Amino acid sequence: MTLHDLLYPMIRPGDRVVYLGNYTGYGNDPIDTIDEILTFRRMVLSLPGMMAGDIAYLRGSQEEMWQKLLQLQFAPRPGETLSWMLDNGLRPTIEAYGIDPQKGLYAAQEGVMGLTKWGAHIRESVRRHPGHDVFSTHLRRAAYTSDEAEYPMLFVHTGLDPSRSLHDQGDNFWWGSLQFKNILNPYDPFQKVVRGFDPESQGIHLNCVTATLDGGCGFGGTLVCAGFTPTGDIFELIET
């Protein structure tokens, strides 16, 4: 809310707002967080000249796990998969929606039918919160400016394999943090790649070809927002 309050007066027609993922996770207020994101969206779109496409939401590793949660019946080892996700940030989100994780572990033991029923219960619980189910359908894998722009930029959640094309990245967007460090030259056709989450928690890092905007939010650090000019320069860096 503090970040939105600081950001709102700065927004002008023609600006783009890109959220870089992990809206839920280890924190205790995932529902309030998504409600705030949706409220801010309405406020921004009420500004003269702003369009729906001016706001992009990337899918973070937490949101990727949530999607896998709803397809758990297709996992080879659903019980192990669920346990791993619960230990890596998914538990607070599940519990916030009034869902008992232990029942999911029991459902995994029952097999496909048990997990299908549990998944339906999750969807029903999410639908009780207006806009939350629709929000999850608008998450993107990546966002980028036109390759014909003066300074093309690519926005991802966690990682990128510079040896692969954009369309062949697969899970690297969420789990490819090691490859991100190997980006020493511009990732064609983009001049800069910006990410929002560093699993190694090494803080904000900016150079000529990459930018990491992770101040450790959720782990005792700050929430970070950067404003980029059309030439790729940062004109504003907000930490709350």
C-alpha positions, 0 to 999 in steps of 0.5 A, a space after each residue: 500500500 505504501 509503495 502504491 501511494 508513492 507510485 500513483 502520483 508519478 504515473 502518466 499516460 503512456 507509462 507501463 507498470 510491470 509487476 514481477 511476481 511472487 505476490 503471495 508466499 511466506 507472508 501472512 496477508 496474501 489475500 490483502 495483498 491481492 486485494 490491494 493490487 486489484 484496487 490499485 489497478 482500478 485506480 490506475 485505469 481510472 486515470 485519463 489515457 491509461 489502458 488495460 494493457 498498460 499493466 502487466 503481472 508476471 507469474 512468479 515462482 509462488 504463482 507457478 506453484 499455485 498453478 501446479 497445486 491445482 493440477 496436482 492430480 497429474 503429478 507423478 508423486 503428488 504427496 512429495 510435490 505438495 510437501 515440497 511446495 508447502 515448505 517453500 512458501 505455499 502453506 501461508 497462502 493455502 491457509 489464508 484461503 481457509 484450506 487445510 494443507 493436511 487434507 491435501 496430503 490425505 487427498 494425495 494418498 487417496 489418488 486422483 479422485 481425492 486430489 480432484 475433489 480437493 482441487 475443486 474445494 480450493 477453486 471454490 475458496 478462491 472464488 469467494 474473494 472477488 477478482 482473485 480467480 480472474 487475477 490468476 488467469 492474467 499472469 504472464 510468463 514475461 513482459 517486454 517492450 517492442 524490439 523496435 523501441 529505442 532501448 528494448 527491455 525484457 522483464 522476467 521473474 527470476 531467471 533466463 537462460 541466455 543460450 535459449 530463445 525467449 520462446 524456449 525458456 520454459 521453467 527458467 523464468 521461475 527457477 533459472 537463477 544461476 543462468 541469469 548470472 551468465 548474462 554478460 552481454 545484451 540478450 538479443 534483441 533486448 538491451 537489458 533484462 530486469 528480474 524481480 526475485 533473487 533466490 540467493 538474496 544478494 540484494 539490488 543489483 544493476 549493470 548495463 545489461 541486467 537489473 535485479 530489483 529484489 530488496 528482500 521483501 518478505 524476508 525482512 527486507 524492502 519492496 523495490 520499484 524502479 522507473 525506467 526511461 525509454 533509454 533504459 536509465 533509472 529515473 526513480 528507485 523506490 524502496 519501502 
